[in-house]
Amino acid sequence: MSRPTPQRIVILGGTGFVGSCLVPRLVADGHGIVLLSRNGQARRHATVGRNVQVVSTDVYDPPSLRSQVAGADAVINLVGILNESGRQTFARAHVELTRLVVDACRDTGVLRLHQMSALHAGAASSAYLRSRGEAEALVKASTLDWTIYRPSTIFGPNDGLITRFDRLLAIAPVMPLPRPHARMAPVYVGDVVEAMARAVADPARSVLHTFELYGRETWTLLNLVRAIRDARGRHRVVLPMPDGLGRVQAQVAQFVPGKPFTPDNFRTLMIDSVGSTDGLAELGIEPQALSAWLPRLLGQPIRQRRLDASRQKRPS
């Protein structure tokens, strides 16, 4: 594969989980990155090279956003939230900001927009998915050369999936689990990033295209949480809950600091996060399996590490 033509790319939401992996990947392709951030949040990217410019700006201020977007070859919008908090609602983070980005691109003559979304965006039962769908509609109705990415649940180091349940299992001897039979096809963050990098490099096969990004393994939530428990060697009871009790749990948990679970999370889980059109295959990417990554993400159980250590000490 030939080296991509270097581009000047403006990224919103680049300090998050996906962005922290995407920025160095794009830099490796020779692109120059302008990373829009609030209050210097992007310092974690200081080591990726001289091709990253960090700019503190208010992306919700149209003049400020236009001034940063002007002259870009492409804009990547990675901004997304899973739970609402204060002013940061789904409508503001997903719909309003996308409208501002589309307007800024149009007003400054930037044609190329890459938009992060979610698998099954637009599903009416979940406010999260509904807002993702509204954002997609704004992008598709524009005159821009857009590409939309619809990932399933994304896993990787310090993610919001494996890491989240691992932490809960560390403190809970019994874990009541709502929507235990919800199905998902988790996708590795490195595969998501590779898909985006290839789409950036090859507009001929990515413009006006939506890529569903999902893994090759389908898990139920129950099987996944039990696998995380077992990989750590923890003795925990994972208790499947009927939907009635799961809804009650969500109503209570939304008031716990950090909002570990909300009614909208419950509604999102009612829709299986499994795709139908393999976007990774379209881009020539073989997805990595979550089952192969679990030991690396969590490490061996303490008991297994001690067993291996004792074996090494035995005389041959």
N, C-alpha and C positions, 0 to 999 in steps of 0.2 A: 504494500500500500504506500503510495507516494505521500510525502509530507504535506499536510493541509496548508492552504494559503493563510498566512497570519491575519487575524482579525482583531479589531478593537471591540471588546465585548463588555457591556455594562450588566452587572448582576445585582438583582435585588434578592435579599434573603440568603446571601452567600455565606453567612456566618453560622448557619444551621447544620444539621446532620448531613444532608446531601451536599450542601454547598461546600463544606469543609473538605469533602472528597473531590468535588467537581473542579474547584479552582486549581489545585495543583495538576490535575489531569489536563485541563485546557492549557495551562502554562507549558506543560511538556510538549504540547502540539505547536508551541510558538505564538500563541495568542496573547495579546495584551489585555489585562483585566482591570476594569474599574469596578471596585467593590463598594456599593453604597451601604453605609452602616450608620447606626445611631450610637453616639457616645463612644466611638472608638472600639466597638465590639469586635472588630475584625482583626485584632492584633494577633490572633492565632495563625493568620496567614502570612505573617511577616517573614517567615522562613522560606516561602515558596519561590522567591526570586525577585528580581527587579521588575518583572513584567506585571506586578500587581500594585495598583494604586488604590489606597483606601481613602474614601471620602465620607466624612460625617455630614449627613444631610437629612432633611425631613422629606421622605418620599411621598408624603401625603400633601405636600405643598407644590402645586402645579408649576410655578416658575422655577423652583429649585430642581424639580425632577426634569423639566425640559432642559435646563442648563447642563445637567449631567449626561442626559441621553444624547444631546446634540453631537453629531460627528461619529456616533457609534456605527459599527457594521451590523451589530446585532444586540438585542436585549434579551436577557434570561430572567424570568420572574419565578423565583423559587419560594416566594412567601406563602406560608400556610400555617394554620393553627388547628389543633385537634379539639381544643376546648376554649370556650369564650371566657374572657376575664375583663371586667370593667368596660372600657371603650373598645377594647380589641375584640370585636364580634366577628362572626363568620362573614357577615355582610360587608364589614369594613375591610377585613384582611384579604378576603377573596374577591369580592365583587367590586367594591369601590376602588381598591388599589389597582385592580386589573383595568378598570375603566380609565384611571389616570395614566397608566402605562400605555395603553392603546392610544390615548389622546396625545401623550408626549411623543410617541413614535410618529404619529401622523403629523403633528405640528412641526417636527424637526426633520422630517424626511427620512427617518429610519424605517426601512421596510421589513427587517427580519425580527421576528419575535418567537422565542421559545417559552412555552407556558407549562409549568408544572401543574398537574391536576391529580386525579385519583381514579382508580378503577371504579366503574359504575357511577361516575359523576352525573348528577342530575336526578338520581333516585329520590323520590318525593318524601319518603318516610324519615329521612335523616337530614337535619338542617345542614350538617357538614357537607354531605354529598350534594344536597340541593344547591348550596352556594357555589360549590365547585362547578356544577353544571351551568349556573348562571354566568360564571366567569368565562367558561368555555364558549358560551353563546356570544358574549361580547367579542371575544377573539375571532371567532369564525365569521361574525358579521362585519368585521373590519376589512380594510383593503390591504392588510399586511400579509407578508409571506410568513405564515405562522406554522409552528409545529407544536403539537400538544402531547404531553407524556402522561399516561395514566398507569401509575404503578399500583400493584397490590401492596400489602404491608411490607415495608422495607426493613431488612435486618442487616446488622453489621456491628463492628465495635462501638460500644456506647450508644446503642440504638434505643428506641422507645418501646421495643417489643421484648427481646430477650432480656435486656438489662432490667427493664421494668418488672417483669415477673420474677426474675432472679432475686431482686431486692425484696419483693413482697414475700417470697418463699423463705427468705432468710429470717423473717421476723414472725411469720404466721405458722403455728403448728397445724392449723386447719385453714385451708383456703376455700371459701365458698366461691364457686365459679359460675357466673351467669353466662347464658348462651354457649354452653359447653360444646355443642355440636355445630357451631358456626364454622364454616369452611373458609380457608384462605390458602393462597399459593405464594408464600413469602418470597420476595426477590432480594438478592444480595445488592447492597448499595454500590459495590464496584461494578456490577452489571448495569445498573441504572445510569451511573456516571459514564460508563463506556458507550452506552446507547446514545446519550446526549452528545458526547464528544464526536461520535460518528455522524450524527445528524447535523451537527454544526459544520463538520468538514464536507458533507455531501448534500447540499441543498436539493440536488436533482431528485433524490429519492426521499426527501423528508419534508419539503415545502407542502403545505396544505394537507398534512398527514397527521393522523393520531396514532400513537404507538401504545398499545397495551403491554405493560412490562410486568411479567410475573414469573415465578420460579417453576421448576419442573416437578416439584413435589406439592401435593395437596394435603394439608393438615386440618384436623379439627382443633379448635382452641383447647379442648380437653387433652388431646394427645400431645399438643405442643407444650402445655404447662407441665404435664407429667414428664415429658422428655427433659425439660429444663431441670426439674427436681431430681431426676435420676442422674443426669450428667454431673450434678453437684454432690450426689450421694447423700441427699437430705432425706430424712424420714418425716414426710409431711403427708397429710391427708388432703387430697384435692377433691372437693365435694361438688359434683354437678348440681346445679340449681334449676328448678322449673322456672319458666318465664315469669310467673306471677311473683315469686320471691326475688327473681333477678331484677325486676322493675323496682321493687321496694328497696333493694340494695343500692340501685343506681340513684334513687331519690335521696337516700341518706348519704352516700359516698360523695355526692357533688358538693357537700358542705365541709368535707374533710380538707384540710390544707393540702394543696397540690392537686386537688380534684382527681383522685385515682380512677374514678369511674363516674359517668354522668348518664342521665336519661338519653342524651343524644348519642353517646357511645353505644348504649344498648341498642338504639334504633339502627345505628350503622352496622352493628354485628348481625342484624336480622337479614342483611344482604350479603351473601357469600362473596368474598373477595377473590374470586376465581375468574380468569379471563377466558376469552374465546378466540382471539386473534393474536398470534404469537409475534409481538413486536420485536422481541429480542432476535428471533429467527430471521425476521425481515432485515435486520441489520447485521446478520452474520455472527451473532453472539450465542454461545452455548451457556445457558444459565448454570450457576453454581448452586449446589444443593444445600439446604439448611441443615440437613442431617450431618453432612460432612463438616459444616462449620461449627456446630454446637460445641464439640470438645475444645476447639480453639477459642471460641468466645467466652467460655465459662471456665476452662481449665479442668484438669482431672479432679475427681473427688479426692479429698484428703486421704481417705482410706486407701485409694489406689496409689497415690503418690508414696505413701509409707510402704506399701507392699513392694512397689518397684524399687524403692531405696534399699529395702532389706534384701531383695534379690541380688542387687548389685554388690552388696557387702559379702555375700556368701562366696566361699572359695570355689573355684571351678574344678 
